[in-house]
Amino acid sequence: MDLGERIWTAALVVIGDEILSGRTQDKNVAQVAAWLNVQGIRLAEVRVVADDTAAIVEAVNTLRARNDYLFTTGGIGPTHDDITVDAIAAALEVGVEHHPDAMATLERYYATRGGITEARSRMARVPAGASLIVNKVSGAPGIRWGNIFIMAGVPHITAGMLDALTGTLEGGRPVVSKSVGGWVAESEVADLLRGTEKAHEGVAIGSYPFFREGRVGANFVVRSPDEASVDHCIADLTAQLEAAGYSIVAGGI
Amino acid sequence: MDLGERIWTAALVVIGDEILSGRTQDKNVAQVAAWLNVQGIRLAEVRVVADDTAAIVEAVNTLRARNDYLFTTGGIGPTHDDITVDAIAAALEVGVEHHPDAMATLERYYATRGGITEARSRMARVPAGASLIVNKVSGAPGIRWGNIFIMAGVPHITAGMLDALTGTLEGGRPVVSKSVGGWVAESEVADLLRGTEKAHEGVAIGSYPFFREGRVGANFVVRSPDEASVDHCIADLTAQLEAAGYSIVAGGI
């Protein structure tokens, strides 16, 4: 997909024992990925790490060095297992401070909910020099430090934080992706797919098999930042698959 | 959770542009995590990487060096975007060969499905020296090379491969986890949770807030390989939460 244009990349660190134990099905990877694409930023890599300072520090420092943006989810609540802010401050070699605007927000939020406490004021702690990301759902804000975005673990709170960031990050062209598919075994069309991808510069074709109703099928996804290239490739691929005798469904099945 | 016993760890590399693009919701992290725990092995870290040789090589070599086991999912099909076997062989600095048993399996599988082709025979390619993992669902086997387990991307095929491996890997005691929860704001009980965890050696307490029906609640998960320790901690935690005036549901809500 090299079109000679600047590609903006991001990495995501998912922080949480609950994901690694299998207790909780992660939903943040998919929503962050989809949101990033709309901003013209590619999600280049994801790591899921435990609630462990050394693991967080390693992931944050490795990934922020080689991506334009770094996002984290999880571990910013008020309890003892919420160590994200301290770990990221350690990674950045800065101190931790109570952000005055976050304190004011939490004081307002908890005014009718029993008042601010020491545990609650923990959610105002940020790596020194950070700004805040609005949380429209609950009291505790997200945190921005340079190009690092520290977000909640609860997916719909993260969604609100992403919404608050929409349109504020520099990116390139979003990747356009369109699909065709049908009841076709991918192994029958492997050469056709490879040849079609080669014939269309700047596009990538992914082949995703599935098994449903006892039958084998596949969806073929064509991706490029250039929509016209995607459309040409989809048209070519569809024509070739139909010429080979397959009944193909636009959009995939 | 240091009980002075040997902890067996695994890492998982999820290989696939479709996860990083947000097109596909990953389900393999949760199922591999849950399966590993039954084997007495902890999932210590996960990376999601693109269909890119350098990214796969880096992840595989870093993670296999520091874990007892390494699992991968994705990229073992017959099409041009399936590069996992070649990338892992590159990481291991071994060649790629057609495994004779895999060839025989594929020939049998495709005997009634149009016969073997060059594309289909790609699914018999393994890093030199590998053995096979049975695939009860479709023709292409998984691959074992030392303590590396190369599995499918389609979750129910991966499930079958895990099933074939059940009980064959050395591990320690599985982590037992039990939950209590209720309509309680975690920020109100942060000190109580921290104190309870400290009072119960060898257990970890995780606090997982949720927002439902317009109300705030949380589940508290107690984990340890020692079931008696988990039970003691759960009983203590429940008693303290009830003494503090909360109505607590065993098992969480």
Interface residues (C-beta under 8 A of the other chain):
Chain A: V14 D17 E18 I19 L20 S21 G22 R23 T24 Q25 D26 K27 V29 A30 Q31 V32 A33 A34 W35 L36 N37 R42 L43 A44 E45 V46 R47 V48 V49 A50 D51 A55 G77 P78 T79 H80 D81 D82 Y110 R113 G114 T117 E118 A119 R120 R122 M123 V137 S138 V154 H156 I157 V175 S177 A185 E186 S187 E188 A190 D191 L193 R194 E197 A204 I205 G206 S207 Y208 P209 F210 F211 V216 V221 R223
Chain B: V14 D17 E18 I19 L20 S21 G22 R23 T24 Q25 D26 K27 V29 A30 Q31 V32 A33 A34 W35 L36 N37 R42 L43 A44 E45 V46 R47 V48 V49 A50 D51 A55 G77 P78 T79 H80 D81 D82 Y110 R113 G114 T117 E118 A119 R120 R122 M123 V137 S138 V154 H156 I157 V175 S177 A185 E186 S187 E188 A190 D191 L193 R194 E197 A204 I205 G206 S207 Y208 P209 F210 F211 V216 V221 R223
